Amino acid sequence: MSKKLKEVAFSILELAAIGEGLKASDVFQNSLSLAQHAESLGYKRFWLAEHHNMKSIASSATSVLIGYIAQGTHKIRVGSGGIMLPNHSPLIVAEQFGTLGHLYPDRIDLGLGRAPGTDQKTAHAIRSDRVSAVHSFPNDIQEIQNYFSKNNKESSVRSYLSEGIDVPIYILGSSTNSAYLAAKKGLPYVFASHFAPAQLQNALQIYHQNFQPSQFLSQPYTIAGINVIAADTTEEAQYLSTSMYKMILGVLTQNMDYLQKATGMTPEIEKLRNHPSVNQMLKYAFVGNKNEVKEQTQDFVNRFQVDEVILTSYIYDQSARLRSFEIFSELMKA
């Protein structure tokens, strides 16, 4: 079934990647500049991911960075994609996002995931009882919902800043487990197909088939991640994409480095691009000029019938990165 792109919302998942030679403060300023640009281009939301012990990712203090971005913008929704809930106390998450909800009314989103956002050793350093916390993920979500509820006033433990504040919760996942949970709770479902595309089809089907309407959502709402590198020419897009392939190599070899400058498509990168593991991880990486990226995005939307796409983009040069998101906004509105 065909679905027009202009019927689909489009958003950004910012990983705050630290480029070689850049300071964290440079990265934060670049993220704000991108959010301001995205706001002017009609992007719906600007989310930040939680990662730890990765020298190339600057979004470890996610809620702090959300406040920084929200302060520098006016209307675009800002949130987490996501807060890795087993790393945190539900009460603290509720207090932080309740505070953000007061500061930036009707603009804050709370995306929640159960992955660690890091390696297992670091996950243990964050929270020694993390294994049991993973199993309590559904209960912890309910606890956060209780803290935001107007009906929590009789509870012995309260998040006073959260009660009655409108901060929508989104369930994030990269497998089918969270699809069942999002459907049961009647919450929007976000799939990490930008790096884990294998179970996207099954997860969306499970979510739709099992969805139960709730006070938060009357019908299913799905968001899926894609990688996009768009440029004015195919050749330029391919050139810019070399930074992404170097980054992915670091992920696969567990030897992550700073985001590297584009170097052109060398034989080594061409070989890497054709490697089965890279092809699988970047199955939904759309690289090319406006028409090429539009065709790939249209095929993706037609196949999965998502309500919204959320973009990531590993581009070293800030001006090229801004231009890529500009091109994408143009093709979505055409």
N, C-alpha and C positions, 0 to 999 in steps of 0.2 A: 504494500500500500504506500502510495506516494504521500509525502508530507512536506509542505513548503518550508524552506529554511526560515522565512520570516515569521513562521508560527512557533519557532523554537527559540527559547531564551539562550543567551550565551554569557558565560562568566569566566573568571580567571582563578586558577589555583597557583598562587605564588610560592615558590620554594625558596626564595631569597638566596639563590645560589651565589656563592662568593667567587668572583672571577679572579684569575691569577693577577697579582699586582694591586688588587683592590683591598681596602679596609672594610670592616663590617659597617662602619658609618656610611661609606660610599654605597654599599648594598642597600642599606635601609633607605637612603635618599632615592636611589634608583627605584625601589619598590614603591615609594610614595609617588614618585613621578609617574610610574606606570599606572597606579591606581587613579590618579588625577586624569590621566589621558584616557583610561578606560571609562571613567565616569562621563567624560565628554563625548565618548563614542557610543554610549548606550549599553555598555555591559551591565548585567543585572547585579552581580555580586563579585567581590574580591576576597578570596579566602586564602588563609595562610596555613601551611602544614607544620606539624610538630615533629621535629627530628632531634636526636641527641648524639653527641660524640662523633660528629661528622664535620670535619674542618671546612668542607665546601658548602655547608648549609647554615644559614644564619637565623633560622626561625625557631630556635629551641625554646625561647621564652615567648610562646605564641600569643598568649593573651596580652602581653605588654605591647607586642608589635601590632596587634589588632587595634589597640587604643591609639597608637601612633598614626596608623593609616586612617582610622575613622576621624581623628582630629584634623587631618589635612584634607579631607574630602567633605562633601556636603549631602549627597543623596544616594550614592552607590551603597549597597549592603556590604558589610564587612564581617568576616567571621572565620571560623576554624574549619580547616579541611584536612585533618580535624584535630581535636583534642583527643589524645590516646588515653581513654578513661582509666584503664587499669594502672596507669602511672600516677593517678591523682585521687585525692579524696573527693567524693561527690559534693560534699559541703563546700569545699574550697572552690571547686569549679562553679557551683551555683553562686557563690559570693562574688567571684571575679566577673562572671558574665551578667549577674544582676547589676553590678556596678557599671559595667559597660552599657547595659540597657538603659540605665538612668542617664548616663552621659550622652548617649547617642540614640535617642528614642526611635524605635521602629526601624533600626538599621543593622542590628546585630544578629548574626546567625551562630548557632552552636552545633557544629558537626562533630559527632562522636564516633570513634573507632576503638577497636580492641587490640590492635597490633601495638608493639612496643615503640615503633619509630626509631629503632636502633638495634644494636646487637644484644645478645642475651646477657653478657657480662654487665653491660651498661644498664640494661633493664633491671638487673638485680640491684645495681647500685642506686637506681632511682627508687626502687621499692622492693624490699627483700621478700615480701609476701605476694609478689606479682602473679604467681601461678594461680593462687586462690582468687586473686582479684579478677583475673581473666574469666574465671567461671562465674563470677558474680556480676558480670557485665550487664545482663538484663535487669537485675535488681538495682544496680547502681544508676542505671538510666531512670528507673522508676523513682529512685530516691531524689534525683535531680528534678524530675517532674514535680514531685511533692514539694520541694523547696520553692518552686516557681508558682505553685498553686495558691490561689486566694484562700483555699480551704485548709491551709497548713497552720492556721493561727492557733490551733489547740495542741499542736505538737510540742513536745518538750525540747526539741532541737529545731531551730528555725534559722533560715537565711532571710533576715528581715528586708534586705535590699533586693531580694529576688521576688518576693511574693507579689503576684499580680503583674509582673513585668513581662512584656511580650518579647521573648527571645526564642524563636522557633528552633526545635531540635531536629537534626537530620542524622540518620543512621548511615555510617560509611561501611563499605565492605569490599573485599577483593576475592571472596568466595561465596558460596551459597548460604553459609550459616547466618549471616546478618540479614539476608533477604527474608528469611522466615521471621526474624525478630521485627524487622521494620514493618512487615505485612501485619503481624499480630498486633503491634502497637498502633497501627494506622499512622505511621510517620513517613516522611519523604525518604527515598532510598538513593544513595549515591554510590556508584560503583567505580573502583579505581582501575578502569580499563586503560588508562594511560601507561600503566606499567605491569598490570596483571590481567590481561584480556581473556584468558582461557575460559573462564566460567561466566563471562558476561551474559551470554544468551540464556543459560540455565538460570542464573540468578534473577534476571529480569522476569523470566517466565514464572518462577516460584513466587516472586513478589506480587505479580499481577493476579495469579491464581488464588493466593491466600490472603489478599488484602482485606482488612476489616476496617470499615469507616470508623473514624474517631472524632472527638471534639476538635482535633487539630487538622484533620484532613478528611474530606468526604470521598475522594477518589485517589487512586494511585498517582504518585508524582515521582518521576525518575530523572536522575542526572547521571551522565557518564563522562568520564575523563578521556581526553584525546591530547596528543602532542601535535602542535602546529608550528611550522616554520614557513611563513609566507613571505615572498619578496616580489619585486616588480618583474623579475625574470626567473626562469627555472634554474639557470646557471647560478644566480646569486643565492637562491634558496639552498641549492645543493652545497654551495660553498659554506654557507652559514651552518648547515647541519653537521659539519665535521666536529663542532664543539659538542654537540649532543652525543655523537657516537663515541667520542673520547670519554665523556662522562659515564655513559652506559658501560663501557669497558671497565671503568673503575668499580662500578656497582657489581658487575659479574665476577670480577677478580678479587673483590673485597679489598681494593686498594684505591679508594676514592681520593682524588686530588682536586685542587681548585679547578673551576671551569676554565677551560683553555680557550685561547683565541682561535678563530677559524684559520685553517691552513690550506684549504683546498682538498680535493678528493684524491689523496695519495693511494697507491696500490694497497698499502696496509689497511687504510680506512675502508677502502672498497671491499677488501676481504672480510673485514669486521662487519660491515653492513650486510653482507650476505650470509653471515654465520647464523645457523638455525636458532640459537638461543637469543641472539639480538633480534632476529626477525620476529620471534615469538613475543618478546617483551615490547617491541615497538610496532606491533601489528597495526595499531591505530595511530601511527605517526604520519601526519599529512604534510608533505614537503613539496613546495612548488610555487608557481605563480598563482594569481587570484583564481583563474579558471580551473586550474588543476586541483587546488585545495577545495574549491567549491564543489567540484565533482565528487571528490573523496568524502567530503562532509555530507553531501546529499545522499550518497550511497549508505553511509553510516546511519544517518537519521532514518532513511527508508527501511533499513534492515532491522533496527532496534526500536524504532518508534519512541525515542526518548523525548521527554518534555524540555530538556535543557542539556547543553554540552558545556563542560568546564575545561578550559584550556591550560596546559602547561607548555612552557617553551624554553628550551636551553639555547639561548643566543647570547654570546658574550658581549657584543657591541650594543650599547643601550639604544642608540638611535635606530639600529636595525630591528631591535626588539620592539620598540614602539611602533615602527612601521609595520611589522608583522601583525600586531594586534589591530592596527588600523585597517589593513587589508582585509583581515577576517571580519571585522565589523561591517565593512562595505559589502562583502559577499553574502553575509547573513541578511542584510536589509534589501538586497536587490530583488 
